[in-house]
Amino acid sequence: MSKGIKAMNNNKDKQTTLFKNLESAPFTYGTVIFNKEKLVSFLEGINDQNNLYLLKNKIISLKEIINSPRNDREGLLNIALNGDTISLRRDVLISELNQILEARTLKRIKYYLKRLKNGVQKVKTSKINDINLLRWKEYDEIITDSLWILDKRDSSGAHLAWYWGNFIPQIPHQMMLRYTKKGDWVLDTFVGSGTTLIECRRLGRNGIGIELNQEVAQKAKELIDKEYNIYKVTTEVIPGDSRTINIKEVLEKHKINQVQLLIMHPPYHDIIKFSKDEKDLSNAKNTKEFLKMFGEVVNNATPLLEKGRYFALVIGDKYSKGEWIPLGFYCMQEVLKKGYLLKSIIVKNFEETRGKRNQKELWRYRALVGGFYIFKHEYIMLFKKK
């Protein structure tokens, strides 16, 4: 191999490493890319100062470098291919530097400096996700409240709301960020139009989806394939009945035994009839039969979920003959019978459903006449396998 070609290949390898480092920024906010080694050394030098005035001047100079890169005489922003880089959220970093400048004691300043240096130098994640807890402030896209007010569904990329009753992409997106790592496996037993598996492709998780309706399963496959598979993950839709299908056999084909996240978004009994198939939960004769059928799905999937991992159930309630049926809580009880701990009940609003589109006045009239309240929420019930 000639020296020229060898040099080109070396540069290509270095560029690959560089872009992997740049990808470490949690989300797509404005970022500042530093030479990691030089930034750590700079922060250590500040920490060695015991003069409050000189120490704060160093922090001010760092802020000036961030805001005006041309003033970088320290070489902190040197992202040459032979250097290890780190990408930090600009707004969070400026906020932390301001916190240091506002501190009144040397002890408090050094505490903040140490915390900042640790966030640059180290990575601290849990067993179930990729969230760097030393840089937790950068993850403000992740919702931690139990009330989700979401104005509209994500309709970007391959996400199309063509299928009656499909859930919003933000739900599997949030669940995967909180409860999986890149490369983990996700199982969705009511995959429908493929929303979960589209999010798997976006976030670098492998996904298996099961769908009873073969026509819907085929459309889901076509839709998922339109989403660019940047991480080269597996996303497979299997036609079949989630109550009886041999999921273990499906997983073994991919040389795995268990999944790390289980997601279910079953029909809300008979609110929407998805097919004429008697195996379809939306055709259950009554609530008791629906819960029995739902329980069979949980029974079939539970052995395939890794111990200590999470199960997200998306479910709503229903009305029947003037009576509110707490379907969500009935389903919750079914899951708790199967060896799970209840971790959270999230209430998610929805402003408009396909069935009620352009009918707000009619539904308000019906509510006033019937003495009931209009459904504007559903539940995301989060369980942990014991």
Secondary structure, DSSP 8 states (H G I E B T S, - for coil): --HHHHHHHHHHHHHHHHHHHHTTSSSSS-EEEEEHHHHHHHHHHHHT---HHHHHHHHHHHHHHHH-GGG--S-TT---TTS-EEEEEHHHHHHHHHHHHH--SHHHHHHHHHHHHHHHH-----SS----GGGGGG-TTS--SSEE--SS----TT----STT---THHHHHHHHHH--TT-EEEETT-TTTHHHHHHHHHT-EEEEEES-HHHHHHHHHHHHTS--TT---EEEEES-TTTS-HHHHHHHTT-S-EEEEEE----TTSS---S-TTSGGG-SSHHHHHHHHHHHHHHHGGGEEEEEEEEEEE--EEETTEEE-HHHHHHHHHHTTSEEEEEEEEEE-S--GGGTT-HHHHHHHHHHHT-----EEEEEEEEE-
